[in-house]
């Protein structure tokens, strides 16, 4: 198919980061096409296995984009406390929304709920130009424009291509942007579980020698679990029958919510930290998992992607208002300077937490106990960590 009318931006990938980027730019008056497989359907009767913790900063972004009312009509579970403890010593720490002067810390909700709401808003945005379902196959520079070829046979002309196509980003590879990958040598086992007691609006996480096990509160009183294990341990948990899996889960979680009565389907995915060496090259920029992935122990991945989307849209809009080239290296460099230090700090912090809390060394156990005690004794320290978790840090 021949190239159509020129566009300002083509976004590759329609997950949370890609859909948020597309919607934000379209609402700011850019002409935008989103290239992705068919938009996600509204979640059905059964919960999806992939859920995220959407913090207050991301909630504010989604409200600004007009997507939050549709999200709020779906299944979402606010929580106002986080309870963490160490399995070996029993040292426990509770973070409360009151420590930061807020009503709740975050919401646990299905990824598909957020993406479906963003896509619904995008369809009504004035600057949005629909494309056939597919993916970006290649692109080539033609003067000051890019010609983007898709698997649907379309050729799209644009000033800027945004890669939001996940950790194995084809756009990143085509742009020649390298990435640094660290394999945690763990897999996250995920499932939905029903316990004797409901969660009470509390997110809970126990640090085991094998890695963290989180019980995240869902809207119907059940929990979504994220259990970090070595590959052999993850394979074992997936192979167990339901009764044996419930028993293993109950033991590891110390029956904090009573007996585990039921579990749904299980899945596992590898845990890796990835960071692109650059966030842009030529007329290409990266957002979300296409430029960074993080360990899920603090639930920050989706929030990083939404923050990337907001920052990129704001930088492009400011450049255009000033009569500058929004697709220039100078403009995209401003985006990188805004987001890369923040994302680098987040990834480094999660690495430190992973090293300290997923290690059965006696020396580190003493450090963990000391650290938990110090934070627990200081309202200021608890407030600091709560603000970080909410996305309210300066």
Buried (B, 14 or more C-beta within 10 A) or exposed (E): EEBEEEBBBBBBBBBBBBBBBBBBBBBBEBBBBBBBEEBBEBBEEEBBBBBBBBBBBBBBBBEEBBBBEBBBEBBBBBBBBBBBBBBBEEBEBBBBBBBBEBEBBBBBBBBBBBBBBBBBBBEEBEBBBEBEBBBBBEBEEEEEBBBBBBBEEBBBBBBBBBBBBBBEBBBBEBBEBEBEEBEBEBBBBBBBBBBEEBBEBBBBBBBBEBBBBBBBBBBEBBBBBBBBBBEEBBEBBBEBEEEEBBEBBBEBBEBBBEEBEEBBEBEBBEBBBBBBEBBBBBBBBBBBBBBBBBBBBBBBBBBBBBBBBBBBBBBBBEBBEEEBBBBBEEBBBBBBEBBBEBBEEBBEBBBEBBEBBBBEEEEBBEEBBEBBEEBBEEEEBBBBBBBBBBBBEE
